[in-house]
Amino acid sequence: MAAVKGRTHRTGVADAVQFKTRIHAARRAKASQVADALGISLGAYIDALLDREQLDERGRPVWWQDPVPRDQEELPLSHSA
């Protein structure tokens, strides 16, 4: 595959692994747009985001506000009839 014009060549990824996930098309487009604006690959952009992620004392992102299932003391079951 030919290099993208204007994009810098990424080094230090000899031990890199493939990262597969499904996300909304609009978010993928946004991430690709940001990577293109920076002149880097999408993989390099995701690496940079993860490198800068701030974690709390439990290893969770500091911005995460939703409940974490393993923190629940009871199973979230509705009362049976």
N, C-alpha and C positions, 0 to 999 in steps of 0.2 A: 504494500500500500504506500502510495506517495505521501511525503510529508505535507502538512498543511502550511501554505504560504504565510510567513510571518510568525509562525509558532516556534518557540525555542525547543531544541532537542532536550529531552528529559534524560537525565543520567541517574545512576544509583538504583535502578529498578530491576536488577538481574534476579533478585529473589522475590519479586512481586507476584502476587496471586490474583486470580480473577475474582471480582466482587460482583456477584449477580444479585439483583433485587428488582422488584417491580415498584414503580412509582407512577404518579399521575403524569400524563404526557406534558401538561403545562409546566410542571416542576422540572421535568427533564429538559424541556426547551429553555427554561430559565437558567438552569445550571450550565447548559451548553453555551448559552449566550454570554454568561459571566466568564466562563473559561476562554471563549473566543476573544472577549474584550481584553482579557489579561494576556492573551497570546500563549496560553498553556492548554494542555489536554484536559479533558474532563476528569481523568484519573488523577492528574496532578492537582486539580482544583479540589476534589474530594479529599485527597491526602492532606492538603493544606487546611481544609475545614476541620478534619479530625485531629490534626496536630494542635489546633488552637482551641479545641473544645475544653471548656472549664468544667471540672467535675467536683461534686461535693464530697464529704467524708465517706459516703457510701459508694462512691464511684459512679454516681448518676449525674447527668447534665444539670447544672445549676438552674437552668431555665425550665426544667420539666415540672409541671404543676399537676398532672393527672395522677390519680391513685395508682399505686403499683400493686398488682394482684398478690404477690407473695407477702405483702405487709398486712393483708387482711387476716384477722383472727378467725373469722367464720367464713364459710363458703357463702357466696351471694346467691342463696337459693330462696325462692319465694315460698311462702307457707303452703303446704299441700292441703287439699280438702279432705 
